[in-house]
């Protein structure tokens, strides 16, 4: 009789400790397993970004973040668009033929955009990854030619880009600014990171 009582006590003890161990194991495993799932920040870093461009006026630039990079949306003026034709002979790759940053088919034109008025580009210089500054004003300025037609200047090593992000000849930057995949959801909504062809 005393043997049965001891066995019952051992059995109760084994069941209790096994249950406690199982609960502890699950509690320890949940945080570990959850590390395999991408975080919300990681999901957002690669997700397409929707941008409202309704308030963007001609001559203005809006910057948003996509995949941890600055993406510019520039609403160009008629004068800025007209100037694109006048600088083609001074550009290293006026037709965006280089393949380091392939230009989407729908942006393989002189204005490098779907709609001529709007230019969408990753705001990172193709040389060493600096972010160029806006130099939209025309004419002579420090570090720019006297006949400057407007565009971007990389302050790190002096690379210059026109208003379509095309790099000028004999500059450190080897390629034009990257045009990311994008599409218009409406006249005032832009989606960066995906295109209709994808």
N, C-alpha and C positions, 0 to 999 in steps of 0.2 A: 504494500500500500504506500509505503514511503517512497518507493521507486517511482510510482506513477505521479506523485505530487512533485517530485524533482523534475521529471520529464515535462510536466505541464508548465512549470516555471521556466524551464529552458526554452520550451516551445514559444511561450509568450514573449520571452526576452528576444529570441531570434526573429519572430515576426515583427516586433516593435522596432528593433534595430534595422532590419531589412527595409521596412517602410520608411524609416527616417533617412536611411542611406539613399533610397531611391528618390525621395523628395529632394534631398540635398544634391544628388547627381543631376536631376532635371534642372534644378535652380542654377547649378553651375554651367550646364550645357546650353541653356537658352541664350545667355549673353555671347557665348563662344560661337554658336551657330549663327546668331544674328550678325556677326561680323562678316560673314560671307555675303550677305545681301548688301547692295550698294546703298550708300547713305542718300538722304534727300539732296544734299549738296552735290554729290557725285552725279545723281540723276539729272539735276538741274544744269550741271556743267555741260552736258552733252545734248540736252534737249533743245529743240528749236525755240527761238525767242520771238514773240509777237510784239511788234512795235507800232504805236499810234503815231503817224506822221502828220496828222491834221494841223498841228500848230506850227509846223516847220515852214518858215518863210524863205523866199528866194535869197540866196547868199548865206544861209545859216547851216550849221552842222549840229547833229545830235549824235551822242555816243552812247552805246549800250554794250553790255558784256555778254559774250557768247563763248562758251568753252574756255573761259578764263582769259579771253582776249578782248581788247576794245574793238568794237565794230562801229564805223562811222556811217552815218546817213547824211549826205550833203545834198541840199536842194540848190542846184546850180541856176544862176541867172542866165539870160539869153547871151549876155556878153561873155560869160565864162564858157558857155557852150561854143560860141563862135570862135573863141581863142584856141580851142582844141585843134582846129585845122591849121592854124598858123604856126604851131610849134612842132609838127610831125617830123620835120627834117632834123630837129635837134634831139630827138628821142632815141634811146638805145633799142627799144622794142615797141615801135608804135602800133603794131598789129597784134600784140600779145601772143606771139608765137612760141616763146620760151615755155618750157614745161615744168620748171621747178614749182610754180604755183599755177597749175592749169586754170585757165579762165573758162567759166561755164560757156557753153555754146551760145546761149542767149545774150551773153555780154561780149561776144567777139565782134565788136564794132568800135568805131572811133570814140564813142562816149563810154564804152565799157559798162553798159547798163541795160536793163530791160526798158525803162522809160528814160529818155535822154535827160530829163530834168533832174532825176534822182540818181545819185552815185552811192553805191554801197561797197565798202571796202574794209578789210581788216587793217586797223591802224598801227601796223608794226612794219618797220623798215626791213627790207629783205637782206640787209647787210648784216647787222649784229643784233637785231631785235629791239632797237630803240623805237620810241613812238614819235613820228614826225609832228611838227607844229604846223598849225594853219598859217598860211601866208596868202590869204585871199586878195589882199590889196595889190594893185598893179603898180609897176614902176620901180625905180631904184630904191633898194633897202639894204641894210647890212647883210652880207653873205649871199646876196642875190644879184643877178645881172640887172643892168639898167633898164632893159626892155622886158622885165618880168611881167608875165601875163596872169599870174595867180596860180596857186597850187599849194604844195607842202614842202617844208624844209626839215630834214632830219638834223637836229642840232649836234648829234654825236660826231658825225664825220662829214657833214655837208652835202649829203645826197639830196637832190631836188626831184620833185614829182609834179606833173601837171595836174589839172583839175579832174583828170580821169585816172590818177594814180600811176601814170606811166613815167618811168624813170628817165631822166635826161642822160645823154651820153657822157662818158668819161667821169662817172661818179662811182663811189665805192659800192653802192647798192647794185647787185647783179640783176635784179628783176623788178618788175612792176609790183605795186601793192596787190595783195591777194584780194580777189573778188569772191566772197563766200557764196555758197548756194543760197538762193533766196527766191521768194515769190510774193506776189501781191494777192492778199485776200480780198481787198477792196481798194478803192481809190485812196483810202486813208489808213489802211492796215497793211503792214509788211511782215512777212514771216521769214526770219533768218535761220538758216541751217537746213533747209529743205527746199526742193524745187519741184515743179510740176513734172519734170522728166524723171525724178528719182522714184 
